[in-house]
Amino acid sequence: MQLFIITGTSQGLGLSLAERALKEGFTVISIGRKCPVQNADHTFIQHDLASPDQLKEKLNTALSKLKEKNFTAIHLINNAAVVTPVGHIESFSWTDISSHMNVNLLMPIYLTSLFLEATKAWDCQKVIANLSSGAAVRPIDGWAMYCTSKSGLKMFTDCLSGEKKDVKTLNFNPGVMDTNMQSTIREQDEGNFSRVSEFRELKEQNRLAPTDKVAMCLIKLLREHDQIQKNWYDVKELTT
Ligand SMILES: NC(=O)c1ccc[n+]([C@@H]2O[C@H](COP(=O)([O-])OP(=O)(O)OC[C@H]3O[C@@H](n4cnc5c(N)ncnc54)[C@H](OP(=O)(O)O)[C@@H]3O)[C@@H](O)[C@H]2O)c1
């Protein structure tokens, strides 16, 4: 039996990951503002991931109820993220900047800390997967916040891999997917995001992957965690 803790399961890839893990008979803890999943093996922690308040207590309570299950592996998937604010840096307010960084960068770091501390005594394989992007490794005009947060998260993951030899730690690039994040990107003004037409074409040409396919690839990689040998995986190199 394996346990998956997944952030941002209201929609998009996070929802597909929760559904896939449950379909395969695993136990899931979801963390986010809302979640449509109803299943006996599913625990929902309602939480705004822009804030740390009481998250420790909520996570510890959920984990303490599952402690006796003797999982062979427990996974933390830091999936929740936002792409906004998009545009010129001088137009971003402190709230825009801090809220983006809280969700995309500080929360995955904080959750990793809570996860490692809460499960210190659990005798099983621990796996931490952080959702990455091509934006983590190359600058994109108008996406300074998203590139910076994803690049920071990649560096954090790489540091963690060096520090925690007994924990499997990886960055996972899901590629472009047909989600609300892509709708938000397509809605941008060309003045704010010079490459917007490329992203509109991706949708018109049906080149956005369905999230259930991507979720199958990631859950397969994680459930067969003995095979994880590096800390960067791209969906293109995986099979379902
Ligand atoms: N879509 C792509 O093409 C693409 C490409 C490369 C990488 N990625 C990465 O893949 C991951 C999943 O993306 P996606 O496309 O599935 O995104 P999405 O459809 O926009 O879903 C994002 C999820 O994050 C949650 N979230 C955002 N802010 C939150 C907050 N303050 N508190 C709680 N939950 C919050 C959302 O919940 P609410 O519904 O409550 O807002 C939602 O469940 C992200 O890490 C993204 O950066 C996506």
The ligand as a Tripos MOL2 file, in Angstrom:
@<TRIPOS>MOLECULE
LIG
   48    52     1     0     0
SMALL
NO_CHARGES

@<TRIPOS>ATOM
      1 N1         -0.6980   23.1800  -17.9030 N.am      1 LIG1
      2 C1          0.5060   23.1600  -18.4500 C.2       1 LIG1
      3 O1          0.6500   23.2420  -19.6870 O.2       1 LIG1
      4 C2          1.7340   23.0130  -17.5840 C.ar      1 LIG1
      5 C3          2.9780   22.9740  -18.2080 C.ar      1 LIG1
      6 C4          4.1290   22.7940  -17.4290 C.ar      1 LIG1
      7 C5          4.0090   22.6850  -16.0470 C.ar      1 LIG1
      8 N2          2.7680   22.7430  -15.4670 N.ar      1 LIG1
      9 C6          2.7050   22.5850  -14.0050 C.3       1 LIG1
     10 O2          1.8410   21.4970  -13.7010 O.3       1 LIG1
     11 C7          1.1730   21.7270  -12.4470 C.3       1 LIG1
     12 C8         -0.3250   21.5740  -12.6320 C.3       1 LIG1
     13 O3         -0.7630   22.5760  -13.5440 O.3       1 LIG1
     14 P1         -2.2400   22.6190  -14.1360 P.3       1 LIG1
     15 O4         -2.0980   23.0420  -15.5380 O.co2     1 LIG1
     16 O5         -2.9630   21.3880  -13.7760 O.co2     1 LIG1
     17 O6         -2.8300   23.8770  -13.3220 O.3       1 LIG1
     18 P2         -4.3540   24.3030  -13.0550 P.3       1 LIG1
     19 O7         -5.2940   23.5290  -13.8910 O.co2     1 LIG1
     20 O8         -4.3510   25.7810  -13.1310 O.co2     1 LIG1
     21 O9         -4.5510   23.8280  -11.5310 O.3       1 LIG1
     22 C9         -3.7710   24.3930  -10.5280 C.3       1 LIG1
     23 C10        -4.1600   23.8000   -9.1830 C.3       1 LIG1
     24 O10        -3.4440   24.5350   -8.1770 O.3       1 LIG1
     25 C11        -4.3860   24.9870   -7.2010 C.3       1 LIG1
     26 N3         -4.0200   26.2300   -6.5420 N.ar      1 LIG1
     27 C12        -3.5250   27.3590   -7.0890 C.ar      1 LIG1
     28 N4         -3.4260   28.3170   -6.1410 N.ar      1 LIG1
     29 C13        -3.8460   27.7500   -4.9710 C.ar      1 LIG1
     30 C14        -3.9750   28.2350   -3.6380 C.ar      1 LIG1
     31 N5         -3.6710   29.4830   -3.2790 N.pl3     1 LIG1
     32 N6         -4.4350   27.3550   -2.7100 N.ar      1 LIG1
     33 C15        -4.7950   26.0960   -3.0350 C.ar      1 LIG1
     34 N7         -4.6950   25.5970   -4.2730 N.ar      1 LIG1
     35 C16        -4.2240   26.4250   -5.2300 C.ar      1 LIG1
     36 C17        -5.6680   25.2090   -7.9950 C.3       1 LIG1
     37 O11        -6.7680   25.2650   -7.0950 O.3       1 LIG1
     38 P3         -8.0180   26.2720   -7.3100 P.3       1 LIG1
     39 O12        -8.9340   25.6010   -8.2960 O.co2     1 LIG1
     40 O13        -8.5800   26.4210   -5.9510 O.co2     1 LIG1
     41 O14        -7.4400   27.5640   -7.8650 O.co2     1 LIG1
     42 C18        -5.6490   23.9580   -8.8790 C.3       1 LIG1
     43 O15        -6.1350   22.8490   -8.1680 O.3       1 LIG1
     44 C19         1.6210   23.1130  -11.9990 C.3       1 LIG1
     45 O16         2.6810   22.9840  -11.0850 O.3       1 LIG1
     46 C20         2.1000   23.7700  -13.2750 C.3       1 LIG1
     47 O17         3.0380   24.7800  -13.0220 O.3       1 LIG1
     48 C21         1.6370   22.9100  -16.1950 C.ar      1 LIG1
@<TRIPOS>BOND
     1     1     2 1
     2     2     3 2
     3     2     4 1
     4     4     5 ar
     5     4    48 ar
     6     5     6 ar
     7     6     7 ar
     8     7     8 ar
     9     8     9 1
    10     8    48 ar
    11     9    10 1
    12     9    46 1
    13    10    11 1
    14    11    12 1
    15    11    44 1
    16    12    13 1
    17    13    14 1
    18    14    15 2
    19    14    16 1
    20    14    17 1
    21    17    18 1
    22    18    19 2
    23    18    20 1
    24    18    21 1
    25    21    22 1
    26    22    23 1
    27    23    24 1
    28    23    42 1
    29    24    25 1
    30    25    26 1
    31    25    36 1
    32    26    27 ar
    33    26    35 ar
    34    27    28 ar
    35    28    29 ar
    36    29    30 ar
    37    29    35 ar
    38    30    31 1
    39    30    32 ar
    40    32    33 ar
    41    33    34 ar
    42    34    35 ar
    43    36    37 1
    44    36    42 1
    45    37    38 1
    46    38    39 2
    47    38    40 1
    48    38    41 1
    49    42    43 1
    50    44    45 1
    51    44    46 1
    52    46    47 1
@<TRIPOS>SUBSTRUCTURE
     1 LIG1         1 GROUP 0 **** ****
